[in-house]
Every structure is written in C-alpha cells, then in structure tokens.
C-alpha cells in the first residue's frame, strides 16, 4: 500500500444538531441560485460530498488587454471549483473543505473558534509561528505577527489584558498529529493523509478540540469566551439594536464598525452598504455614521434579525470593476453590552460577528483596579457639549489655578516633528490634566497614551523640560517655578497625571466608562506608576443628547473654515 502523501487540508465542525444540507447555501452565486452536486462519499460510511464550479468569469484585467487587440480573449476565464465532504464522527459532522467552497457555506452553521482551539491545544507556547490579535475598544486594533521560525508566544507582543486571539499557527508537540496547524473558525492541518485516513483524522481532531491543554500557555484566551446560548444572544442583540436606534435619533452610543479580519488597505477599495434598498451609494471606509446615514436615507424600518440576515457590505478593489459581497454588516459591529445588575452584572463584547462574555475573575480584577485609581473633582459636571467648548470655558473661568497647554507642541530631544502636547492644562497643584470627550469619534485609549508619552518625556528628557518651562513662563509667569529645570531631578511623587473624560450619564444616572476602556486604562496607569507618578481620573458629566448640537457645531466650524479659505484665496489674488 502506497504511503499517504503530505498535504494540507481544511476542516470545519458543524454545530450540534445542524445537518449538512443546512450548512450549504444555494444562493452564493452572483447570478442567483447555484446548487452544488451531492453524492455519497464511499470511502466513509455515511459521508456525503458536495461539489461544483463555485464561480467562472473573465479575469478583471481582460477588458484592458482586449482594448489593444483586434479580437477578443476567447476562452480566458478565472474559475474556482470547490467541494466539501461531511464526515460523521461521534454523532456530529466534521467538514473537509476544498477549493473555493467556503463561498457557498453558511458560516452560522459551523462552530466558531474551532480551528483556533485545536491549534492552541496542540501547539505549545514555545512553538508559535503566526498570531492574529484584535483589541476591541472604541477603536479596534488588529495585527498579524509572524515569525520566521517557531517562537515563544511572549515574543509576539501579546497584551494579555486586551487582546483577543483571532488566528494562531505553529508546530504541534505531537508530530504524528500534524507537521503544522493553523486555525480560526476553520482548521488548516498539514500531515500525511489519504482518503482512507480521513475519518480517523477527524476523530483525532475532535479529541484535541475537547482538551484544555491551551490553558497552560494561553490562559489569557479565556478572558473572553464565545456566547452560544440563543436566548442570551437575542438579549444582547436587542441592546445592540437599541444603541443603533439611538444613533439614528442623533444621540450618542458606544457602537462602531471594524473589519472582522486583517485587511490590506494598500489595495484600496470602495464600499457599498447593501440589503435595504441603498442603491449603491459609495464609501471608502467602514463607518457606523455612514451606515446610519444610509439607514435614515432609505427609511429602514426593519429589525436586528433583518440586519443580520440581509445587510451586507460589498467592496470593489482599486483594480476591479465590480462590487462583490465581502462581509455582513453585523460582522463589522463592535459593541459592548451588559446583562444583570450590580454585583451580578455580566459584561459582553461583540466582535467579528460573535458575542464574547468577559470571564468573571478577569472582569472583577479590572473593576477592582479601576476602583483603586484615585478619583478627583477638578472640573466637575459641565454644561459644555464637547472638549473644545470645555477647554474654552476653563480658560475663561479657571485662569487662576489652571494654565492651558492645549495645542502647545513640544519636540523631545533629537526629534523635529513629534509635536508632543504636554497636557491640556497644568494646575497650581502640579496636575498634568489630559481631557477627552469620551463620546467623540476618537478613541479614549489615545488619551491614555498621551498621558504616558508626555510623562515619559517629562522624566527622561531635559530638553523637553527646558522647553516646557519656557512655554509655561511665556503663558503665565510664576507657574514655571512648579516645574524642575532641565538639569534638576524630577520629584515624581509631586506630580499627578489626571485623566479627565467627558461622559454622558447612563440611564441610572451614573457616569462610567466602557469596560474595555477600563482595560486599556489599566495598562497606562501601571506604566505611569512604574515611572513614579501619581495617577487620578475624573469622569466629567456632560449634557445628554448633544450629538446633534455637536454635529451642527462641526458643520458650522467647517463652513467657517471654508469661508476663511475663500477669504485667504481672495487675499492671495489681491496680492498678485
């Protein structure tokens, strides 16, 4: 008997109770229904295979080439065939996928994180080759880190507090299982295998899937656990829809959009929001504001179920001529939600089309750390609608104890264009106060970073301190005495880094931060404490429902800027 060949196969796991026929959509083709051919797969009893030509069309570049030819490029087609074998194993079905069949699959029919879990259970922490990470926050960051050889997971820059593992790949500790594995929802496995060994390999994969070995080297993965209960998902989706409705009313809500996977922005693309009669309005990046505007323009009156089922994002790459479906809108939502009250409150985050529950002990540790940060009341509740208005108000009313440093840019030593802002205000109590509208389009996490970078420069850069003293003295004589000279040691415990975040009150009247903003804050506070600074936070209550006012103010500001540009242009013409 010939030795099986080394090859790479892709496996997926059907959810319990799902049948193979429900996992395949006949409507995946652009031109309507295109059912795949099905037949028993004889090497395995009870196995079934579906196969067909998934797509076949002229290359995108054919029109360009044809424009310089007398004849047509007859017969030149790009095509993607595909097949999937459903193997019955232990009362379930493991799917073995080939070619482009993924385009015809109903993703909801398959287990999420199946491939990731098998990978982390089979690969030790010292043999990781590739890792995709995502940080779900007010702005979602995604990164792919690859090593040229097997490396320890510690070398991949994982933030164990914030990061979700999305994809992992590496060398299994058992070479008989595979030479290499990688996975997300699906599992890619390289091993010696033939048709006769498929069922045994599926059984082996399921065995690895059920293990808990990943907890020794990748325990942080359990900080966020996928939610599978339908009733709970329905509750969470209701909260998502409520916040989407608030945005449609012009109010604030902590909801934004992010690609559900790492994308290549160099390629560029144009986007359409489809599925609700939008008629092809073109956008160039994902934006919940654009999506909401489209819902309003099209007078969408449907449900969250309709959004999940029908609303799609189509994309056309810069070198393409046709929009094709890329993601579900729902898969691009990033949203936090809570269930329960008080001590029993459970936190959840929606990312890449899946709800994750924040593990209880992880949640408690983050909340305990946040509650341990000093809370101050320097500004207090405000009637100002945004950061710009607040800064202007403080300049007018608090000139005695607060010195404005907003927009005062200082370059550290050896840097010419850093334009580092020391703080928004410096107080007579030696507070470096950093302000942010917590409902603005920018991430709160930028505020945390600003505080750390400024403090680091203040401690370690004499040139920075000299320039800072000069700026302060030029603004208000006497305040410079609160700062050390360039040659003097910084008495770090004399200074406090204060984060002031403007937030609208919640429905219960309290003011707080989204959970993952607290997570990112923890990293910043730990760094500042290592530097030797005191750290405090102030949640500044702002008026409710200021989004419309803010939008009007932004529009007015833009109009004013445009008018000024016209005036400047007129002046240039006069000078000529």
FIBAGU-859345 format. One record per residue (C-alpha): residue in one letter; x, y, z. Coordinates in pm, 1 decimal, decimal comma, always signed. Example, Ala and Ser with C-alpha at 12.3 -4.5 7.8 and 13.67 -1.06 7.14 Angstrom:
REM residues 2
> A/+1230,0/-450,0/+780,0
> S/+1367,0/-106,0/+714,0
***
This chain:
REM residues 576
> X/+0,0/+0,0/+0,0
> X/+138,6/+338,3/-100,9
> X/+237,6/+577,4/+175,3
> X/-9,2/+867,3/+211,0
> X/+111,0/+1198,8/+68,3
> X/+191,5/+1502,6/+278,8
> X/-83,0/+1754,3/+212,8
> X/-272,6/+2038,9/+373,3
> X/-644,0/+2001,5/+435,6
> X/-904,3/+2234,5/+584,0
> X/-1153,4/+2113,1/+846,0
> X/-1461,8/+2275,1/+996,9
> X/-1701,5/+2146,8/+1262,0
> X/-2078,8/+2163,5/+1223,0
> X/-2265,9/+2285,1/+1525,9
> X/-2461,4/+2026,4/+1720,6
> X/-2796,0/+1949,1/+1560,5
> X/-2702,6/+2106,1/+1224,7
> X/-2734,9/+1891,5/+913,0
> X/-2501,2/+1913,9/+612,1
> X/-2777,1/+2037,0/+381,6
> X/-2840,5/+2334,9/+614,2
> X/-2473,2/+2430,2/+600,2
> X/-2470,8/+2499,7/+226,7
> X/-2643,8/+2793,9/+61,7
> X/-2768,9/+2758,3/-297,4
> X/-2770,4/+3137,6/-340,4
> X/-2397,9/+3209,5/-304,8
> X/-2356,4/+3285,3/-675,8
> X/-2387,8/+3639,8/-808,2
> X/-2643,6/+3533,0/-1065,8
> X/-2883,4/+3357,1/-829,1
> X/-2918,7/+3000,2/-710,8
> X/-2639,4/+2759,9/-798,7
> X/-2686,1/+2433,2/-609,1
> X/-2385,8/+2204,6/-571,7
> X/-2396,2/+1841,8/-674,7
> X/-2425,0/+1597,1/-383,5
> X/-2339,0/+1229,2/-362,9
> X/-2235,1/+967,3/-105,7
> X/-1861,0/+957,2/-47,8
> X/-1787,6/+587,9/-48,4
> X/-1457,5/+564,5/+147,3
> X/-1651,7/+651,9/+465,2
> X/-1992,0/+510,8/+557,2
> X/-2247,9/+789,8/+593,4
> X/-2019,1/+1055,7/+445,7
> X/-2156,5/+1292,5/+183,7
> X/-1976,6/+1517,0/-63,5
> X/-2098,8/+1838,9/-226,8
> X/-1904,6/+1975,6/-522,6
> X/-1927,4/+2213,7/-816,6
> X/-1789,4/+2512,9/-1000,0
> X/-1821,8/+2790,0/-746,6
> X/-1756,8/+3068,5/-997,4
> X/-1629,5/+3114,7/-1350,8
> X/-1580,7/+3455,7/-1510,4
> X/-1338,2/+3655,0/-1727,0
> X/-1032,1/+3794,8/-1546,7
> X/-1063,2/+4151,4/-1418,7
> X/-783,6/+4257,7/-1649,7
> X/-928,3/+4101,4/-1968,0
> X/-1108,6/+4418,4/-2079,5
> X/-786,8/+4620,9/-2055,2
> X/-593,3/+4367,7/-2263,6
> X/-876,4/+4333,4/-2515,0
> X/-875,7/+4708,6/-2576,5
> X/-543,0/+4665,1/-2758,9
> X/-639,4/+4359,9/-2960,3
> X/-841,7/+4320,1/-3276,8
> X/-1013,3/+4008,9/-3142,1
> X/-1147,6/+3900,3/-2802,7
> X/-972,1/+3693,1/-2537,1
> X/-1187,1/+3393,4/-2612,2
> X/-1194,2/+3122,6/-2352,4
> X/-988,6/+3303,0/-2090,0
> X/-1170,7/+3256,8/-1761,1
> X/-1089,6/+3257,1/-1391,5
> X/-1269,1/+2984,3/-1210,1
> X/-1289,8/+2843,4/-864,8
> X/-1405,5/+2488,5/-810,6
> X/-1496,6/+2364,7/-467,1
> X/-1600,7/+2059,4/-270,3
> X/-1686,7/+1966,8/+86,2
> X/-1705,2/+1622,6/+249,0
> X/-1923,3/+1585,1/+558,1
> X/-1781,7/+1307,2/+774,3
> X/-1999,4/+1165,5/+1055,0
> X/-1795,2/+1147,6/+1375,4
> X/-1922,4/+1084,0/+1729,4
> X/-2275,6/+1197,0/+1648,5
> X/-2155,0/+1513,6/+1473,4
> X/-2024,8/+1613,5/+1131,5
> X/-1672,1/+1730,1/+1053,7
> X/-1645,4/+1905,3/+717,7
> X/-1337,2/+1867,4/+496,7
> X/-1321,5/+2167,1/+261,5
> X/-1154,9/+2206,3/-78,2
> X/-1103,1/+2496,9/-315,9
> X/-1347,6/+2787,1/-307,1
> X/-1631,0/+2604,1/-132,6
> X/-1620,7/+2849,6/+159,6
> X/-1815,0/+3092,9/-61,4
> X/-2112,0/+2855,2/-56,3
> X/-2119,1/+2787,2/+319,5
> X/-2349,3/+2928,3/+586,5
> X/-2099,9/+3040,6/+847,6
> X/-2359,6/+3028,7/+1124,6
> X/-2383,7/+2651,1/+1080,3
> X/-2024,8/+2597,4/+1196,9
> X/-1854,9/+2622,8/+1534,5
> X/-1671,9/+2946,8/+1599,0
> X/-1305,2/+2925,4/+1705,7
> X/-1290,3/+2555,4/+1623,5
> X/-959,5/+2586,3/+1440,2
> X/-812,5/+2825,3/+1697,4
> X/-893,1/+2591,2/+1985,5
> X/-746,7/+2285,0/+1810,9
> X/-432,8/+2484,4/+1729,7
> X/-377,3/+2613,3/+2082,7
> X/-445,9/+2268,4/+2231,2
> X/-190,3/+2102,5/+2005,3
> X/+82,0/+2369,4/+1979,2
> X/+292,8/+2457,2/+2287,4
> X/+357,9/+2819,7/+2371,2
> X/+717,6/+2780,8/+2255,6
> X/+627,1/+2673,7/+1900,9
> X/+407,0/+2953,4/+1770,1
> X/+474,0/+3071,6/+1415,6
> X/+187,6/+3312,9/+1348,7
> X/-65,1/+3501,4/+1560,9
> X/-350,3/+3736,9/+1470,0
> X/-467,2/+3959,9/+1754,9
> X/-751,3/+4206,8/+1794,8
> X/-817,8/+4467,9/+2062,3
> X/-1189,0/+4555,6/+2079,8
> X/-1207,5/+4911,0/+2212,1
> X/-1352,9/+5242,8/+2099,9
> X/-1117,3/+5195,6/+1806,1
> X/-1042,1/+4832,5/+1724,2
> X/-680,2/+4744,0/+1654,0
> X/-588,4/+4428,0/+1465,6
> X/-241,6/+4295,6/+1397,9
> X/-75,2/+3993,3/+1241,9
> X/+263,6/+3889,3/+1380,8
> X/+462,7/+3621,3/+1201,8
> X/+794,9/+3463,5/+1296,5
> X/+1044,3/+3304,1/+1058,0
> X/+1067,2/+3001,6/+1287,9
> X/+881,5/+2856,4/+1586,0
> X/+896,0/+3110,9/+1871,7
> X/+765,5/+3162,4/+2222,9
> X/+430,0/+3336,1/+2245,3
> X/+591,1/+3602,0/+2469,2
> X/+780,7/+3730,3/+2163,5
> X/+457,6/+3818,9/+1980,4
> X/+374,8/+4127,6/+2187,1
> X/+50,6/+3994,5/+2331,1
> X/-130,8/+4230,6/+2566,5
> X/-291,1/+3966,7/+2786,5
> X/-536,4/+4219,2/+2927,5
> X/-671,0/+4349,3/+2596,8
> X/-601,8/+4112,7/+2309,0
> X/-832,3/+3853,1/+2156,9
> X/-653,0/+3572,8/+1976,8
> X/-808,7/+3550,1/+1632,2
> X/-580,4/+3315,6/+1436,9
> X/-286,3/+3104,3/+1550,0
> X/-41,8/+2875,7/+1373,6
> X/+252,2/+2665,3/+1480,0
> X/+416,4/+2326,5/+1513,7
> X/+227,9/+2066,3/+1723,1
> X/+407,8/+1890,3/+2005,7
> X/+294,0/+1558,5/+1857,2
> X/+446,7/+1525,9/+1506,5
> X/+217,7/+1227,9/+1434,2
> X/-84,6/+1458,0/+1464,9
> X/+46,9/+1712,6/+1213,7
> X/+357,2/+1887,7/+1088,0
> X/+186,7/+2224,9/+1107,6
> X/-155,1/+2354,9/+1213,0
> X/-324,5/+2692,1/+1190,3
> X/-676,9/+2793,4/+1263,3
> X/-952,2/+3041,2/+1333,4
> X/-1302,6/+2907,3/+1275,3
> X/-1161,7/+2654,6/+1029,6
> X/-855,1/+2438,1/+1088,3
> X/-570,8/+2404,7/+838,6
> X/-362,4/+2095,8/+905,7
> X/-54,0/+1963,6/+722,5
> X/+0,5/+1591,5/+762,1
> X/+43,8/+1262,2/+578,2
> X/-308,2/+1156,3/+487,8
> X/-510,1/+979,2/+221,5
> X/-881,9/+923,4/+164,7
> X/-878,4/+615,6/+385,5
> X/-742,8/+811,1/+682,7
> X/-991,0/+1099,5/+680,1
> X/-1233,5/+958,9/+937,5
> X/-956,8/+863,6/+1181,8
> X/-804,5/+1210,9/+1147,4
> X/-1145,2/+1371,9/+1211,8
> X/-1180,6/+1164,8/+1530,0
> X/-830,8/+1271,1/+1636,2
> X/-909,2/+1637,4/+1570,4
> X/-1229,1/+1622,2/+1778,0
> X/-1031,2/+1465,8/+2063,1
> X/-781,3/+1752,6/+2053,9
> X/-1066,5/+2005,2/+2029,9
> X/-1213,0/+1879,4/+2359,3
> X/-886,9/+1922,1/+2553,7
> X/-793,0/+2205,5/+2789,8
> X/-417,3/+2197,7/+2721,7
> X/-424,4/+2556,1/+2593,1
> X/-481,6/+2681,5/+2948,8
> X/-118,8/+2617,3/+3045,8
> X/+36,6/+2851,6/+2786,8
> X/-258,7/+3055,4/+2662,8
> X/-476,3/+3103,6/+2972,4
> X/-547,3/+3464,9/+2874,4
> X/-755,3/+3336,3/+2580,9
> X/-1031,9/+3254,1/+2831,9
> X/-1065,3/+3620,8/+2930,9
> X/-1329,0/+3628,7/+2659,4
> X/-1548,5/+3326,3/+2597,4
> X/-1785,1/+3289,2/+2298,5
> X/-2155,7/+3311,4/+2381,6
> X/-2352,2/+3023,5/+2228,2
> X/-2689,6/+3041,7/+2407,2
> X/-2951,0/+3166,3/+2158,8
> X/-3163,4/+3342,3/+2422,6
> X/-2863,6/+3533,6/+2555,8
> X/-2752,6/+3633,7/+2206,7
> X/-3106,9/+3760,0/+2142,3
> X/-3089,9/+3976,1/+2457,1
> X/-2752,6/+4117,1/+2356,7
> X/-2866,6/+4183,1/+2000,7
> X/-3160,9/+4377,6/+2142,5
> X/-2919,3/+4608,0/+2325,2
> X/-2715,7/+4647,9/+2008,6
> X/-3028,0/+4743,8/+1814,5
> X/-3130,5/+4990,5/+2087,2
> X/-2794,9/+5168,5/+2062,6
> X/-2817,6/+5169,3/+1683,6
> X/-3160,5/+5330,4/+1720,5
> X/-3010,4/+5596,9/+1948,4
> X/-2755,7/+5680,3/+1679,9
> X/-3036,6/+5711,4/+1427,2
> X/-3203,7/+5963,4/+1661,1
> X/-2884,2/+6169,2/+1668,7
> X/-2786,2/+6061,1/+2018,6
> X/-2458,5/+5907,6/+2137,0
> X/-2394,5/+5537,0/+2167,5
> X/-2078,4/+5329,9/+2213,2
> X/-2101,7/+5147,2/+1882,7
> X/-1858,8/+5147,2/+1593,2
> X/-1754,7/+4933,2/+1296,6
> X/-1433,9/+4750,0/+1219,7
> X/-1333,3/+4493,1/+956,2
> X/-1377,3/+4144,4/+1105,6
> X/-1034,6/+4041,8/+979,0
> X/-696,7/+4188,0/+894,9
> X/-727,5/+4364,3/+558,6
> X/-476,8/+4504,3/+312,1
> X/-550,8/+4875,7/+296,4
> X/-277,0/+4926,5/+37,4
> X/-503,3/+4768,3/-219,7
> X/-771,7/+5027,7/-154,9
> X/-1139,5/+4971,7/-211,2
> X/-1482,5/+5126,6/-246,7
> X/-1771,5/+5012,0/-27,9
> X/-2148,1/+4976,1/-57,1
> X/-2396,0/+4908,6/+222,6
> X/-2648,8/+4673,5/+61,6
> X/-2960,9/+4482,1/+150,0
> X/-3204,7/+4759,8/+234,7
> X/-3253,5/+4947,8/-89,5
> X/-2947,8/+5167,4/-60,1
> X/-2896,0/+5177,6/-439,7
> X/-2521,1/+5179,7/-436,1
> X/-2402,0/+5489,1/-250,6
> X/-2021,1/+5458,9/-248,7
> X/-1795,1/+5498,0/+56,6
> X/-1423,0/+5447,1/+106,1
> X/-1402,6/+5313,7/+460,3
> X/-1619,8/+5145,4/+720,3
> X/-1808,6/+5391,9/+935,7
> X/-2109,6/+5344,7/+1158,1
> X/-2201,7/+5706,9/+1086,4
> X/-2215,5/+5633,7/+712,2
> X/-2419,4/+5319,6/+771,7
> X/-2662,2/+5507,1/+997,5
> X/-2696,5/+5783,3/+737,4
> X/-2782,8/+5517,9/+477,7
> X/-3043,7/+5362,8/+708,2
> X/-3200,4/+5705,2/+751,7
> X/-3186,2/+5792,5/+384,4
> X/-3351,6/+5464,8/+288,5
> X/-3603,3/+5488,2/+575,5
> X/-3513,6/+5141,4/+702,2
> X/-3781,1/+5017,2/+944,4
> X/-3670,7/+4656,2/+994,1
> X/-3538,7/+4454,2/+1287,5
> X/-3199,6/+4339,1/+1408,9
> X/-3282,3/+3997,1/+1262,5
> X/-3323,7/+4158,0/+921,6
> X/-2991,5/+4340,6/+963,5
> X/-2816,5/+4012,9/+1048,5
> X/-2974,8/+3825,8/+762,2
> X/-2976,3/+4076,1/+477,3
> X/-2748,5/+4376,9/+536,2
> X/-2418,7/+4330,4/+358,7
> X/-2104,8/+4524,2/+275,1
> X/-1990,8/+4491,9/-83,7
> X/-1645,2/+4602,3/-188,7
> X/-1464,6/+4678,0/-512,9
> X/-1085,0/+4672,8/-504,4
> X/-893,3/+4950,7/-673,3
> X/-804,7/+4720,8/-963,3
> X/-1154,9/+4575,3/-1000,1
> X/-1465,3/+4672,0/-1189,4
> X/-1738,5/+4501,0/-989,1
> X/-1867,6/+4516,4/-632,5
> X/-1882,7/+4175,9/-463,5
> X/-2011,8/+4081,4/-119,7
> X/-1738,9/+4097,4/+143,0
> X/-1891,6/+4092,1/+492,2
> X/-2219,3/+4101,5/+679,8
> X/-2277,5/+4442,0/+838,1
> X/-2337,3/+4259,8/+1166,3
> X/-1989,9/+4103,9/+1147,3
> X/-1840,4/+4454,0/+1140,4
> X/-2013,4/+4585,5/+1454,5
> X/-1803,4/+4632,9/+1769,1
> X/-2021,9/+4683,2/+2073,7
> X/-2024,4/+4635,1/+2449,0
> X/-2328,8/+4525,6/+2645,5
> X/-2426,2/+4425,6/+2998,1
> X/-2676,4/+4183,8/+3148,5
> X/-2774,4/+4173,9/+3513,4
> X/-2737,0/+4437,0/+3782,8
> X/-2487,4/+4540,2/+4048,5
> X/-2256,1/+4256,2/+4157,7
> X/-2421,6/+4012,1/+3917,3
> X/-2357,0/+4227,6/+3610,6
> X/-2206,1/+4036,8/+3321,0
> X/-2006,3/+4214,4/+3050,9
> X/-2008,1/+4119,7/+2684,2
> X/-1842,2/+4242,0/+2365,6
> X/-1948,8/+4186,4/+2004,3
> X/-1664,0/+4144,4/+1759,3
> X/-1641,3/+3979,6/+1416,8
> X/-1999,3/+3857,4/+1435,6
> X/-1964,0/+3679,1/+1771,0
> X/-2060,0/+3780,4/+2121,5
> X/-1797,3/+3715,6/+2389,2
> X/-1856,4/+3708,2/+2763,0
> X/-1590,7/+3867,1/+2979,7
> X/-1470,2/+3598,1/+3219,4
> X/-1585,9/+3675,2/+3575,6
> X/-1248,5/+3677,2/+3752,1
> X/-1096,0/+3887,2/+3473,1
> X/-1385,7/+4132,6/+3495,9
> X/-1350,9/+4153,3/+3874,2
> X/-976,3/+4217,9/+3855,8
> X/-1024,6/+4500,8/+3602,0
> X/-1305,6/+4659,6/+3805,3
> X/-1101,4/+4629,4/+4126,9
> X/-806,0/+4801,1/+3962,7
> X/-1027,3/+5078,1/+3822,7
> X/-1193,2/+5136,8/+4159,1
> X/-846,5/+5167,6/+4314,2
> X/-749,8/+5462,8/+4093,5
> X/-784,9/+5795,2/+4275,8
> X/-1094,7/+5987,5/+4171,4
> X/-1071,7/+6367,2/+4173,6
> X/-1309,4/+6655,1/+4109,6
> X/-1119,0/+6933,0/+3941,9
> X/-1365,2/+7028,7/+3668,9
> X/-1694,6/+6885,0/+3797,4
> X/-2017,4/+6842,7/+3594,0
> X/-2032,6/+7070,1/+3291,9
> X/-2290,3/+7217,2/+3057,1
> X/-2035,6/+7214,3/+2777,4
> X/-2113,6/+6972,4/+2494,4
> X/-1762,9/+6875,2/+2386,7
> X/-1392,8/+6900,5/+2461,2
> X/-1339,6/+7223,6/+2265,5
> X/-1619,1/+7404,6/+2448,8
> X/-1493,3/+7276,9/+2785,9
> X/-1137,5/+7396,5/+2726,1
> X/-1262,8/+7739,4/+2620,5
> X/-1485,1/+7755,8/+2930,1
> X/-1199,8/+7662,3/+3165,6
> X/-972,9/+7925,0/+3012,1
> X/-1236,7/+8189,7/+3089,4
> X/-1330,3/+8072,5/+3439,5
> X/-1023,4/+7898,8/+3585,6
> X/-729,0/+8115,8/+3481,1
> X/-608,7/+8146,5/+3840,6
> X/-538,0/+7777,7/+3901,6
> X/-525,0/+7622,3/+3553,5
> X/-281,9/+7700,6/+3274,0
> X/-386,7/+7598,1/+2924,4
> X/-130,0/+7383,8/+2739,5
> X/-372,0/+7257,1/+2476,3
> X/-216,3/+7286,9/+2127,9
> X/+124,3/+7374,6/+2281,1
> X/+350,5/+7138,6/+2089,7
> X/+698,5/+7046,1/+2217,3
> X/+957,4/+6833,3/+2040,9
> X/+1161,6/+6597,7/+2261,4
> X/+1539,4/+6587,4/+2220,8
> X/+1652,2/+6469,2/+1879,1
> X/+1300,2/+6482,3/+1730,1
> X/+1187,2/+6754,8/+1492,2
> X/+822,8/+6680,2/+1413,4
> X/+681,9/+6494,3/+1714,3
> X/+461,3/+6788,0/+1816,8
> X/+402,7/+6633,9/+2160,0
> X/+133,9/+6801,6/+2368,2
> X/+238,4/+6800,1/+2739,1
> X/-123,6/+6816,9/+2861,2
> X/-439,7/+7015,0/+2807,8
> X/-391,3/+7200,1/+3139,6
> X/-126,9/+7230,8/+3410,8
> X/-258,2/+7319,7/+3756,3
> X/-113,1/+7504,3/+4052,5
> X/-133,6/+7168,9/+4235,9
> X/+112,6/+7019,4/+3983,6
> X/-156,1/+6828,2/+3797,9
> X/-97,2/+6744,9/+3431,4
> X/-459,0/+6729,0/+3313,8
> X/-544,5/+6542,8/+2992,4
> X/-901,7/+6594,5/+2867,1
> X/-1109,1/+6393,8/+2619,9
> X/-1469,0/+6387,1/+2508,9
> X/-1546,3/+6021,7/+2575,7
> X/-1823,0/+6022,2/+2317,2
> X/-1620,2/+6170,1/+2035,9
> X/-1509,5/+5987,6/+1726,4
> X/-1156,5/+5948,1/+1857,8
> X/-1062,0/+5668,3/+2094,6
> X/-1031,7/+5724,2/+2468,1
> X/-725,0/+5499,9/+2450,7
> X/-546,6/+5785,6/+2269,8
> X/-585,3/+5987,9/+2589,3
> X/-420,0/+5714,5/+2797,6
> X/-129,6/+5701,8/+2554,1
> X/-92,3/+6080,0/+2552,8
> X/-53,3/+6082,4/+2929,4
> X/+212,6/+5810,3/+2925,9
> X/+420,1/+5961,5/+2643,4
> X/+411,7/+6307,8/+2799,7
> X/+509,3/+6177,8/+3144,0
> X/+791,1/+5968,1/+2998,9
> X/+935,4/+6271,0/+2817,2
> X/+898,4/+6487,2/+3128,7
> X/+1104,9/+6241,0/+3333,7
> X/+1368,1/+6135,8/+3085,0
> X/+1429,1/+6436,6/+2860,7
> X/+1596,7/+6750,8/+2993,2
> X/+1538,1/+6928,4/+2661,9
> X/+1165,0/+6861,5/+2692,6
> X/+1159,5/+7003,8/+3049,0
> X/+1350,4/+7315,5/+2937,5
> X/+1108,6/+7382,6/+2653,0
> X/+810,5/+7312,5/+2880,0
> X/+932,2/+7564,4/+3139,8
> X/+979,6/+7820,9/+2865,0
> X/+628,5/+7766,9/+2728,0
> X/+473,5/+7784,3/+3075,8
> X/+664,5/+8102,1/+3167,0
> X/+559,2/+8270,3/+2844,6
> X/+193,8/+8192,6/+2922,2
> X/+186,9/+8276,6/+3294,2
> X/+480,9/+8399,3/+3498,3
> X/+525,5/+8211,4/+3825,0
> X/+388,2/+7876,0/+3710,5
> X/+733,5/+7776,4/+3580,8
> X/+853,5/+7751,3/+3942,4
> X/+629,0/+7445,4/+3978,2
> X/+844,4/+7265,9/+3720,5
> X/+1203,7/+7142,9/+3755,0
> X/+1482,1/+7290,9/+3548,2
> X/+1638,1/+7083,2/+3275,5
> X/+1931,6/+6989,4/+3497,4
> X/+1723,3/+6911,8/+3807,9
> X/+1588,3/+6574,0/+3916,0
> X/+1213,9/+6533,1/+3875,9
> X/+1048,5/+6468,0/+4211,5
> X/+793,8/+6241,0/+4052,1
> X/+569,1/+6192,1/+4351,2
> X/+499,9/+6566,9/+4348,7
> X/+314,0/+6536,7/+4017,9
> X/-18,0/+6376,6/+3929,6
> X/-130,1/+6268,6/+3586,0
> X/-505,1/+6335,9/+3568,0
> X/-730,1/+6186,7/+3301,9
> X/-1049,5/+6386,0/+3260,1
> X/-1311,4/+6213,4/+3044,6
> X/-1637,5/+6377,1/+2945,1
> X/-1922,5/+6125,0/+2954,5
> X/-2298,0/+6137,3/+2936,0
> X/-2471,6/+5973,3/+3233,3
> X/-2614,5/+5625,9/+3191,1
> X/-2986,8/+5559,7/+3223,1
> X/-2946,8/+5505,6/+3600,7
> X/-2785,5/+5848,6/+3641,4
> X/-2428,9/+5728,3/+3699,7
> X/-2127,7/+5814,8/+3487,4
> X/-1884,1/+5543,8/+3385,4
> X/-1652,5/+5405,3/+3119,0
> X/-1695,5/+5115,1/+2877,8
> X/-1532,0/+4801,9/+3012,6
> X/-1257,3/+4780,8/+2751,2
> X/-1167,6/+5145,6/+2805,9
> X/-1102,5/+5045,7/+3167,8
> X/-886,0/+4760,0/+3043,0
> X/-672,0/+4987,7/+2827,6
> X/-657,0/+5244,8/+3110,3
> X/-511,7/+4980,2/+3342,1
> X/-206,0/+4933,3/+3121,5
> X/-144,9/+5310,1/+3111,9
> X/-183,9/+5354,3/+3488,5
> X/+54,3/+5067,8/+3558,4
> X/+314,1/+5229,3/+3333,4
> X/+273,9/+5570,8/+3497,6
> X/+308,0/+5419,8/+3844,2
> X/+627,7/+5244,9/+3736,5
> X/+754,3/+5588,5/+3630,1
> X/+675,8/+5709,8/+3983,1
> X/+380,2/+5942,7/+3915,7
> X/+51,7/+5971,0/+4099,8
> X/-246,2/+5898,7/+3876,2
> X/-607,0/+6013,1/+3907,6
> X/-917,7/+6012,5/+3695,3
> X/-1219,9/+6241,0/+3671,6
> X/-1539,7/+6140,7/+3493,5
> X/-1685,8/+6473,8/+3385,6
> X/-2061,5/+6454,2/+3338,1
> X/-2174,8/+6630,9/+3020,4
> X/-2527,0/+6704,1/+2891,9
> X/-2728,5/+6426,5/+2733,4
> X/-2806,9/+6410,1/+2364,8
> X/-2550,4/+6658,4/+2249,2
> X/-2467,8/+6476,1/+1926,8
> X/-2695,3/+6690,7/+1713,6
> X/-2556,8/+7007,3/+1866,3
> X/-2204,2/+6884,3/+1816,2
> X/-2272,0/+6791,7/+1455,6
> X/-2417,1/+7135,8/+1394,6
> X/-2113,9/+7295,1/+1561,3
> X/-1876,3/+7087,2/+1348,7
> X/-2065,5/+7183,4/+1033,6
> X/-2059,2/+7549,1/+1134,4
> X/-1688,0/+7527,1/+1207,7
> X/-1626,2/+7360,3/+870,2
> X/-1829,9/+7629,4/+696,6
> X/-1633,3/+7896,3/+876,1
> X/-1306,5/+7735,0/+775,5
> X/-1422,2/+7714,6/+415,0
> X/-1518,5/+8083,4/+424,2
> X/-1178,2/+8169,9/+568,6
> X/-1011,0/+7968,5/+293,1
> X/-1208,7/+8170,0/+38,0
> X/-1100,7/+8492,6/+206,7
> X/-739,0/+8375,9/+206,4
> X/-765,0/+8291,9/-161,6
> X/-910,9/+8635,3/-234,5
> X/-623,1/+8794,8/-44,4
> X/-369,9/+8598,3/-248,4
> X/-531,7/+8720,0/-569,2
> X/-522,1/+9078,2/-443,9
> X/-152,2/+9040,2/-357,8
> X/-82,9/+8913,5/-708,5
***
